Amino acid sequence: MKFAMFLPNWIGDAAMATPALRAVRDFHPQAEIVGIARPVIADLLNGSPLLDRWIIHHPKGKQAPLKGWGFWQSLWKERFDTAILFPNSLRSAAWAFAAGATTRIGFSRDARRWLLTHPLTPRDRKTPHPVLPEYLRLAEALGATTSSWQMELPLSDRDRAAFRSIWSHQSSEFRSRPMVALNTGGAFGPAKNWSKESFAELAQRLITAHQKSVLIVCGPAEREMAKGISEAVNHPAVVSLHDQPLSIGLTKAAIAASELLVTTDSGPRHFAAAFNIPVITLFGPTHIAWSETNYAQAIHLQIPIACGPCQQRECPLGHHRCMKDLSINSVEAAVVQQFAQRRIA
């Protein structure tokens, strides 16, 4: 039996899809399970026992034949038995149909119901609700038993070695302290960002009041932000990855090696749960319920304001109060709480 898993397009969503992938793998341990995804999602899950191999879609690249008509042909040649569609797009349903899958499971959104053999009724988009259990519904429609919300991500020896190499070249002051990771941005848009000054002040308090070292992780779009934070603090116990060869694997390894992650509401926040690391997530324009995973070692911070959460990529009012008014003191208090809980545990 051969399964096609049309995976989410965003890192955080793909991490939240792993409990459903686990349910399918456990239900059909002998099946061949093929991940169909963008390159960044393959980077996230490459090496996972939940998937046997990949078909990569390059929507903007030049990697023939896996784009355009060549991609459709590659799907058709596979002749999948079953396709499970995590995205809600009409395009993903058309791909599953083109792949010849006799069973096609997905949510009946975006006028694609006729392309699905097992259309599931979606929940109301206007009411915030967790995405993770919705993904589990896809596995349940196949007949799989689902009970766990535990996310899981692979971490290769190569990625661990890359992080150890960076760590070993830092000052003795950095290496002698427990490490807290800060994740500053996300692909959603600038409305989720906490300010450089706030992150810098938090880093300063972590190294002086709590005797921690601080590692600032980032993606390519956050290099300047990460650099600015480390330069503002200007202390050997604060290190930024902005000048390193960045990768999803390096970010996973860095977070897995940390005592705590403080992050915006972006994909890497879910790496903490996958590696059993305490996490503090700073929410601004996004509703907590959409990405709730019931992770026991998570603290969510969000200030109540009349205009939010608005789900906008940029503040429509221009003042960005949801993040600007999230105080450093409140974040530090959550840090202290996490440290205390970890000592008790």
Secondary structure, 3 states (H helix, E strand, C coil): CEEEEECCCCHHHHHHCHHHHHHHHHHCCCCEEEEEECHHHHHHHCCCCCCCEEEECCCCCCCCCCCHHHHHHHHHHHCCCEEEECCCCHHHHHHHHHCCCCEEEEECCCCCHHHCCEEECCCCCCCCCCHHHHHHHHHHHHCCCCCCCCCCCCCCHHHHHHHHHHHHCCCHHHHCCCEEEEECCCCCCHHHCCCHHHHHHHHHHHHHCCCCEEEEECCHHHHHHHHHHHHHHCCCCEEECCCCCCCHHHHHHHHHCCCEEEEECCCCHHHHHHCCCCEEEECCCCCHHHHCCCCCCEEEECCCCCCCCCCCCCCCCCCCHHHHCCCHHHHHHHHHHHHHHHHHC
